[in-house]
Amino acid sequence: MVVTEPSQVPRLCRTLSSHPALHRHVRTVRTFISASFGKLTTIKACYGQGGYLMQAGTIQLPSLTGLRFFAALAVVLYHMRLYFAPIGDGLVVFSYGFTGVSFFFILSGFVLTWSHQEGARPGKFYWNRFARIWPLHVLTMVLAIFAPPLPASSGTAWGAAPFVLTLTQAWIPGSPYLTAFNGVSWSLSCEAFFYLLFPALSRRIGASGRLRRLFVLVPVTLLALAAGLSAAASTSAADYILGPMPIYRLGEFVLGMCLAKTMTRGWRPRFNLLHASVLLILLTAGLFVASIVSNGMARPFPVLFANLVMIPGFLMLIAAAAASDISGRMTLLTSRSLVQLGEWSYALYLVHELVIRVGRPIVLNTSVVGGIGLASLAVVVSILLSGVLHEFGEKPAEKWLRRRYLLRPDPQRVQHP
């Protein structure tokens, strides 16, 4: 059976999974995914305890790329609320923009699991991840030397350089190294830890029964740790362990992995992007209400719990967006412009703090109206710079480094006399 439209893939898989022969055999169907997918791929369907399986790696999910831009923009506007004082109150709606980092951690686990090929060598995976994040990290670290520091940043702390370069700065509790050079790079320290564990985690969480347990166990563990440490530990210890500490943030990454594994086994959400978006709005509104009730809106709801509150919404949004792409639907998120901005999101995340640092002294000495104009200009400049960095720094460096790996001799192919 030949499938000519992406929207036919789920129906085909349901048909195959119900076929009696699939109790004993694995059927492979070659399908041509046209339009937004544009490549020949293989869908494997087999019936068993976990339902049918999909070889998902070659099915592109452009909606998730589009979502990356909005998550990065939320972080940008959150930092502007913090550091552009004259207009801070006008950006109060972005008080919880920091939860965009949680979204990135979940999305990272989902995308890596979705694109992972069973049997792939860990060495190649590690090298590709290094090629993906390290070059632009180092470039923005160097650029940060020339930008004025922020009040909450350590600025150019040369003693931190070895830790920042090796992405280990998040492992040093109570240290100014966490925000040294480019302060937002602490999250890359968490990502590096996730990448290190990913090959082993991917093998161990594949069983369907284990997936169901993890969907319950991980959130319960995160919530119990947050509640326990908030009550028993000092504020600084709780802020570190439940904030930038990679071991704690691993839970978000694992939830993204579990969601991807579940969807490759054929599960599809009964909700759509609109439903997921409404839930996110309601959860965010709930955080504002909690802040008003607890402290009269004097400060946002604690970061430790705000991230946990938003996790269900992020999981729903990712699931709905992925399901939309699998079915071949075209949405705003799959538009060429948003996908392009999503591809720039990593550069936007890394460069925006440097733009804020340069613009902050000017904004502090202007009126509210002037501050709004300068903040808008800062957003535009950040996006434009992210495009430049992506096209002329990030992409070429990643391509060159990946090629270096391919040119390395393969020990399994070396012929010995």
N, C-alpha and C positions, 0 to 999 in steps of 0.2 A: 504494500500500500504506500503510495507516494503522497506526502503532505506538502502542499504548495503554499499554505498560509500559516503564519505563526499561531493564529487563533485556533487552528485545528489540532495543535499538539496535545492540549489537555484531553480533548475528546478521544483522540487516538489512544492515549495512555489508559484512559478509563476502559475503553473497549478491550485493549490487550489484557489489562489486569483482571478482567472478568472471564477471560477465555480459559476453559478447563485445562488446555494444554500447558498453560503457564504454571500449573502446579508442578510440572516436571521439567520445563524447559525455560530457557531465557531467550526471548525474541529480540532481535536487533532490527530496528527500522531506520533506514537512511532517509533523512528528511532534509528538504531544502528550505531553510528559513530565509525568507525574502525580506525586502523592505528594510526595516531597522536592524535586522540581524545580519543579512547579507553574507552568509557563509554556510558551507555544507557541514552538517553536524550529525551526530549519532545519538539517538534516544534509545536507551536500554530500558525495557520494561520487564519486570519479573514479579511474579506473585509470591507472596510469602507472608510471614508474620508482620513484616514492616510495610506491606503493600508494594506498589511498584516503585522502582528506582529510576531516577533520571540522571544521565550523565550531563551535569548542568554546566560544566566549565565553559562550553562554547556558546552558551546562550547568554547574550549580552543583556544587561539590566540598566539601560540609560536613565531610567527614572531615579535610581539611587545616586547616579552621578549628579543629576540635577538637584537632589535633596542636599547634597554636600555643600552646595553654594549657600543655601539658606542657613544651614547649621554654622558655617563659617561666618556669615554675615551677622548672625545672632551674637556670636562671641565678639565680633568687632564692635557692635553697638553697645554691648555690655561694658566693654572696656572704655568706650567713649563716655558712657554714663559715669564711670568711676573717675576719670581723669580730666574730662572737660567740664569743670565745675559750673561755669555760667549756664550751661544748658542741661545739667544733670537731671533736674526735675522733669524736663521735657522728654527724657528718655526712660522714665520710670517703668514703662511697659517692658523694657529690656532688662529689668533687674535680674531675671533668671536666665539671661543669655549664656551664662557659664555652663548651663546644662547641655549646651551644644557639644561640649567635650565628651559627655557621657554618650550622646548620640554617635559621635565619631568612634568611640570604643566599641559600641554595639555593632555599628555598621562595619567596622574593620573585621570583627569576628565573622560576620555574615558573608562579606564579600570574599575573604580569603578561603572560607570553607566552600562557598559556592564554586569558586574557580579552581579549587585544589584538585589535582588528579591523583587518584590512588596509585601508590607505588612511586610517586615522584621523589627524587633524591632530596633529602634535607639540605645538603650543601648548596644545591641550586636554588632552593627556596630562600635560604639565608642570604645568598648573594643577591638575588633579585630584590629582596626587601632592603638590603643595604644600598643597592643602586637606586632604589625608589626614594628613600627618605634622607640619606646622609649628605649627599652633595649640597642640596638646597639648605639643609640645616647648617652646614659649615659656612656657606656663603652668607646667610643672614646673621650668623654669629659674628662674622667679621664686620659686616655692616653695622652691627649693634655697637661696636667699639666707638663709632663716630656719632652716635645719637645720645642726647642728654638722657640721663637715667630717670625713671619714674620714682615717686616717693616709696612705693612698696617693692622696688626692685633693688637688687644688689649691684646693678650696673656692670661695669667691667672689672670683675674680681678675678685677677689673673690666677690666683690659687685654685679657682674653680675650673679653669680651662681643661685640665685632663679629664675631669668628670663630665663636663658638658660635651666635650668632643667624643667621649665614649658612651654618651647617653646613660650615664649612671648617676646623674645628679639627684634623681628622685629617691635614691636609696640612703641618703644621708640625713637623718632626722635632725631637726633643730639647726639646720645649716643655712647660711645665706647663699649657698651654691645653687639652691633650687631655682632661684629667679635670676641667676647671673647671666650676663650677656643678653640674649633674647629670652625674656622671662617665660614666654609661652612654650618654650621648648621642653619644659618639664614633662609635658604629656608624651613627647617622643620617647622619653626614658621609659614610660609605661609601655608604649607600643613596642619598643625593643624587647622588653621582657615577654610580652605576649608572643612576639615572633619566635623567640627562643623556645617557648613551650609548645608552639602550635603543632609541629609534626607529631609530637607525642600525644597531645590532646586530641588531635583529629582521629587518631587510631583508637583512642580509648572511649570516646563518647559516641561511637557510631551505633551501638545497639539501641533499638527502639525503646526498650524498657528503661535503659539508662537515661535516654533523652527525657522521658516523662518525669523521672525522678529529679533530674537536674533542673527542669523548669520550675519545680517546687523548691528544691533544696537550696539553689543559689540565691533566689530572692529572700527566702527566710533567713539564711545565714547572713546576708548583707544587712538585713534589717535588725537582726539580733545583735550583730557586732556594733552597729551604729547606736542602738539603744543602750547597750551595755557600756560601751566606751564613753558615751556622752555622760552617763551617770557616774561612772567609777573613775575615769581617767581625768587628768588635767585637761584644760581647754586646748593647750598647745599640742599635747600628745594626741588627743582625739582629732584635732584638725589635720594633723599630719597623717595619722594611720587611715583615716576615713576620707582623706582628700587625695594627695599626690602619691601615696604609697602604692607601688605597682601591684603588690599581692592583693590588696583589697579591690583595686579597680579591675583586676583580672575577672571578677565575677561578671561584669558587663560584657566583656569580650566573649566569655564562655556562653552567655545567653545568646549573643549574636550567632555563635557557632551552632548552638542547638537549634535555633530557628532555621538556619540554612540547611542543616541535616534533615530537619522535619520536612522542609519544602522539597528537597530532592527526593524524598520518599513519596511525594505525591500530595501531601496536604496542601490545601488552598484555603485561604480565609473566606469566611462568608461576609465579611465587611469589605468596604472599598476605601479609596483614598479620602473621600469626603467624611466617612465615619471616623477614620483615624484622625483626621485633622480636627474634627469637632472634639474628640476626646482630648487631644493635646491642648486645645483652647480651654476646655473645662478643667484640666489638671493645672494649667498655669493660673487660671482664675482662682482655683482652690488654694494655691500657694499664696496669692495675694490676700485672700480672705484669712488664711491662717496667720499671716504676718500682721494684719490689722487686729485680729483678736488677741494675739500674743503680746504685741509690743506697740500697737497703735501705728504701724507702718514706719516705725522709727528705723527699722532695718529689715532686710529681706529675711524670709524663713531660712533657717540654717542650711548652709550648703550641703551638709551631711545628709539631710533628709530630702532636700529638694531634688537631688539627683535620683534618689530612690523613687520618689513620687512620679517622676517623668518616665521612668523605664517602661512601664506598660504602654504608654503612648508611643514611645519610640519603636518598640517592638511591633506594635500594630501598624505604624506608618511604614516601616521597612517591609513588613509582610505584604501590605496592600500594594505598595509600589512595585515590589518584585512580581506579585501575581498579575498585576496589570501589564507588565512587560512580557511575561511568559505568554499571556493570552494575545499579545500583539496589539493591545490598545495604544492609541496615540493620545497623549495628554500634554498639558503645558510642560510637565517635567521632562518630556522627551524632545522638546523643541531644540533646535540646533543651538540657539543662543544660550539656553539654560544648561545644556550639556557642556558647552564650552566653558561657561562660568564655573560649572562643577569641576571641570578638569583643572581650573585655576585655583580651586579652593585650598589646596595644601599650601600653595605659595601665598594666597591671601591670608591664611591663618598665621603664617610665619612673618609676613612683612608688615601687617597692620600695626603691630605694637611699635615698630620703628617709626612709622608715619605719625602715630599719636605722640611719641616722644619728641619728635621734631616740632610738631604743631602745638603742643600743649603750652609752652611759654607765650605763644602769640594769643591763643584762645583765652588764657587767664586774664589778659589785659584788654579784652574787648567786651562790648555789650552783649546782651542776650541775642539780639538780632545778628550781630556780627559773628557771635559764636555759632549760631545755627548755620550761617553761610560757610564758615570755616570747617565745621564738622562735616557738612555735606561735601565740601571740597576734599576733605581728608578721606572720606569713603571712596569717592571717585578716584583719587590718586592711588589709594591702596589697591583698588581693583585693577587699574591700569598697570601699576607696578607688578601686580601678581601675574598679569598676562605676559609682561616682558620677561619676568623671572622664569615663568613656566616654559615659554617658547624658546628662550635663548640660554637658559641655565639648566632648569630641571630636566626637560626632555632630552636635550643633547647629552647631558652627563649620564642620565640613566641608560640611554641607548648605547653609549660608548662602554659603560661598565658591564652591561649585559653581554655585549659583544666580546669583551675580554673573557668572560666565563666560557662562552661557546668556543673560543679559540684555544682554551686549555686542553691539553691531551687527556683523553679518556682512558683511565687505567684498564677498563674492561675491553678496550679495543686495541690495546698495545699487543702486538704479536711478538712473542719471545722465540728465539731460535731453539 
